[in-house]
């Protein structure tokens, strides 16, 4: 199986899982600003690691618990929507890339202001 095919399937899984969560899951713990950032499907299509970015820190733990609890439902719905041999088992992971990017931007601004302050004092 080619990597391009796996990449296409991964992107389709990401889109469908996002739609299923937004339209079919009615768990009150799934709220706030979140995004399904990517899906990594294994070559044998048995597993899909779904990365979720959740903006509000207070919503992260309850929402991840709700998603993990709903993984079987999401898998079933995905199997109904996509024409693939196996509906992959869903493994939800918190994506911390956005949080890390914000941290790096903050550090860079701090360093830049320290350099400007140092240059002005010379």
MARVEX-957591 format. One record per residue (C-alpha): x negated, y, z negated; chain; residue in three letters. Coordinates in steps of 0.2 Angstrom, whole numbers, plus 5000, padded with zeros to 4 digits. Example, Ala and Ser with C-alpha at 12.3 -4.5 7.8 and 13.67 -1.06 7.14 Angstrom:
<rs>
+------+------+------+------+------+
!    x !    y !    z ! unit ! code !
+------+------+------+------+------+
! 4938 ! 4978 ! 4961 !    A !  ALA !
! 4932 ! 4995 ! 4964 !    A !  SER !
+------+------+------+------+------+
</rs>
This chain:
<rs>
+------+------+------+------+------+
!    x !    y !    z ! unit ! code !
+------+------+------+------+------+
! 5000 ! 5000 ! 5000 !    A !  UNK !
! 4993 ! 5017 ! 5005 !    A !  UNK !
! 4989 ! 5031 ! 4993 !    A !  UNK !
! 5000 ! 5042 ! 5004 !    A !  UNK !
! 5015 ! 5031 ! 5001 !    A !  UNK !
! 5012 ! 5030 ! 4982 !    A !  UNK !
! 5011 ! 5049 ! 4982 !    A !  UNK !
! 5027 ! 5051 ! 4991 !    A !  UNK !
! 5036 ! 5039 ! 4980 !    A !  UNK !
! 5029 ! 5048 ! 4965 !    A !  UNK !
! 5035 ! 5065 ! 4971 !    A !  UNK !
! 5052 ! 5057 ! 4975 !    A !  UNK !
! 5053 ! 5049 ! 4957 !    A !  UNK !
! 5048 ! 5066 ! 4949 !    A !  UNK !
! 5063 ! 5075 ! 4959 !    A !  UNK !
! 5075 ! 5061 ! 4955 !    A !  UNK !
! 5071 ! 5060 ! 4936 !    A !  UNK !
! 5072 ! 5079 ! 4935 !    A !  UNK !
! 5089 ! 5078 ! 4943 !    A !  UNK !
! 5095 ! 5064 ! 4932 !    A !  UNK !
! 5089 ! 5072 ! 4916 !    A !  UNK !
! 5098 ! 5089 ! 4921 !    A !  UNK !
! 5114 ! 5082 ! 4927 !    A !  UNK !
! 5117 ! 5065 ! 4918 !    A !  UNK !
! 5109 ! 5066 ! 4901 !    A !  UNK !
! 5120 ! 5075 ! 4888 !    A !  UNK !
! 5109 ! 5073 ! 4873 !    A !  UNK !
! 5109 ! 5089 ! 4863 !    A !  UNK !
! 5090 ! 5087 ! 4860 !    A !  UNK !
! 5087 ! 5090 ! 4878 !    A !  UNK !
! 5087 ! 5109 ! 4879 !    A !  UNK !
! 5077 ! 5124 ! 4881 !    A !  UNK !
! 5065 ! 5128 ! 4895 !    A !  UNK !
! 5056 ! 5112 ! 4902 !    A !  UNK !
! 5049 ! 5105 ! 4918 !    A !  UNK !
! 5045 ! 5088 ! 4925 !    A !  UNK !
! 5028 ! 5093 ! 4931 !    A !  UNK !
! 5023 ! 5076 ! 4939 !    A !  UNK !
! 5026 ! 5057 ! 4940 !    A !  UNK !
! 5012 ! 5045 ! 4942 !    A !  UNK !
! 5019 ! 5028 ! 4949 !    A !  UNK !
! 5008 ! 5013 ! 4948 !    A !  UNK !
! 5003 ! 5004 ! 4965 !    A !  UNK !
! 5015 ! 4989 ! 4961 !    A !  UNK !
! 5029 ! 5002 ! 4957 !    A !  UNK !
! 5032 ! 4994 ! 4940 !    A !  UNK !
! 5028 ! 5009 ! 4929 !    A !  UNK !
! 5030 ! 5028 ! 4931 !    A !  UNK !
! 5022 ! 5040 ! 4919 !    A !  UNK !
! 5033 ! 5055 ! 4919 !    A !  UNK !
! 5024 ! 5071 ! 4913 !    A !  UNK !
! 5036 ! 5084 ! 4904 !    A !  UNK !
! 5031 ! 5102 ! 4900 !    A !  UNK !
! 5041 ! 5110 ! 4886 !    A !  UNK !
! 5039 ! 5128 ! 4883 !    A !  UNK !
! 5046 ! 5130 ! 4865 !    A !  UNK !
! 5035 ! 5121 ! 4852 !    A !  UNK !
! 5050 ! 5117 ! 4841 !    A !  UNK !
! 5059 ! 5108 ! 4855 !    A !  UNK !
! 5045 ! 5096 ! 4860 !    A !  UNK !
! 5046 ! 5082 ! 4847 !    A !  UNK !
! 5066 ! 5081 ! 4847 !    A !  UNK !
! 5066 ! 5082 ! 4866 !    A !  UNK !
! 5052 ! 5069 ! 4869 !    A !  UNK !
! 5061 ! 5057 ! 4857 !    A !  UNK !
! 5077 ! 5059 ! 4867 !    A !  UNK !
! 5069 ! 5056 ! 4883 !    A !  UNK !
! 5060 ! 5040 ! 4877 !    A !  UNK !
! 5077 ! 5034 ! 4870 !    A !  UNK !
! 5085 ! 5037 ! 4887 !    A !  UNK !
! 5071 ! 5029 ! 4897 !    A !  UNK !
! 5082 ! 5014 ! 4901 !    A !  UNK !
! 5096 ! 5024 ! 4907 !    A !  UNK !
! 5085 ! 5035 ! 4918 !    A !  UNK !
! 5077 ! 5019 ! 4925 !    A !  UNK !
! 5094 ! 5012 ! 4929 !    A !  UNK !
! 5100 ! 5028 ! 4937 !    A !  UNK !
! 5084 ! 5030 ! 4947 !    A !  UNK !
! 5086 ! 5012 ! 4954 !    A !  UNK !
! 5104 ! 5017 ! 4960 !    A !  UNK !
! 5098 ! 5033 ! 4969 !    A !  UNK !
! 5081 ! 5027 ! 4977 !    A !  UNK !
! 5079 ! 5012 ! 4989 !    A !  UNK !
! 5064 ! 5004 ! 4981 !    A !  UNK !
! 5061 ! 4986 ! 4976 !    A !  UNK !
! 5058 ! 4990 ! 4958 !    A !  UNK !
! 5064 ! 5004 ! 4948 !    A !  UNK !
! 5049 ! 5008 ! 4937 !    A !  UNK !
! 5049 ! 5008 ! 4919 !    A !  UNK !
! 5048 ! 5026 ! 4913 !    A !  UNK !
! 5034 ! 5032 ! 4901 !    A !  UNK !
! 5037 ! 5050 ! 4896 !    A !  UNK !
! 5022 ! 5060 ! 4891 !    A !  UNK !
! 5020 ! 5078 ! 4885 !    A !  UNK !
! 5011 ! 5088 ! 4898 !    A !  UNK !
! 5000 ! 5101 ! 4889 !    A !  UNK !
! 4992 ! 5109 ! 4904 !    A !  UNK !
! 5002 ! 5125 ! 4904 !    A !  UNK !
! 4998 ! 5127 ! 4885 !    A !  UNK !
! 4980 ! 5124 ! 4889 !    A !  UNK !
! 4980 ! 5137 ! 4903 !    A !  UNK !
! 4988 ! 5150 ! 4891 !    A !  UNK !
! 4975 ! 5146 ! 4878 !    A !  UNK !
! 4961 ! 5148 ! 4891 !    A !  UNK !
! 4968 ! 5165 ! 4898 !    A !  UNK !
! 4969 ! 5171 ! 4880 !    A !  UNK !
! 4951 ! 5167 ! 4876 !    A !  UNK !
! 4946 ! 5175 ! 4893 !    A !  UNK !
! 4955 ! 5191 ! 4888 !    A !  UNK !
! 4947 ! 5191 ! 4871 !    A !  UNK !
! 4929 ! 5188 ! 4878 !    A !  UNK !
! 4932 ! 5202 ! 4891 !    A !  UNK !
! 4938 ! 5214 ! 4878 !    A !  UNK !
! 4922 ! 5210 ! 4868 !    A !  UNK !
! 4911 ! 5212 ! 4882 !    A !  UNK !
! 4919 ! 5229 ! 4886 !    A !  UNK !
! 4917 ! 5235 ! 4868 !    A !  UNK !
! 4899 ! 5229 ! 4868 !    A !  UNK !
! 4896 ! 5239 ! 4884 !    A !  UNK !
! 4904 ! 5255 ! 4877 !    A !  UNK !
! 4893 ! 5254 ! 4862 !    A !  UNK !
! 4877 ! 5253 ! 4871 !    A !  UNK !
+------+------+------+------+------+
</rs>
